[in-house]
Amino acid sequence: MPSVELEQETIDRLDNLRVEDESYDELINELISIYEASERTLFHAGD
């Protein structure tokens, strides 16, 4: 798995989004899913 370096500000923002014992991996996957869902919605909005 590739590694990613994050600035402290980004880590702090991620920490504010985490729920209970949610891992960073789970949080990032959830954010990607939300992004992909909104992208599909925008794509189909033009139909």
N, C-alpha and C positions, 0 to 999 in steps of 0.2 A: 504494500500500500504506500502511495506517495506521502511524503510529509509536507506540511505547510507551515510556514512561519507567520505568526499573527502579531500585530502590534497590541500593546496592553489595552488600548482603548477598545479594540475589537473584542478581545477576551472579556473585558468588563461588560460590553453590550451583550455578548453571548450568555454570560453568567446571569444577567437580568432576565433573559428569555427562558432559561432552564427551569423546568418544573421538577420539584422534589429531587430525586436522585438520577435524573435524566443525564445520560452521557452526552458529551459533545457530538459524538457520532450520531446518536439518535436525533439530537437537535438539528444538526446540519442536514440529515436526510429529510426531516420534516420540512425544513425551510426550502429545500430543493423541490420537494413535492408540491408545496404551495406555489412556488415560482412556476413550475411546469403547468400546474392547473390554471393559473392566471394567464399564462402564455397561450394555452389552448383556447381559453375563453375569448381572449382578444383576437386570436386567429379566426375563430368561428363567428365572431361578432360581425365581420364583414360580409358574411353569406346572406 
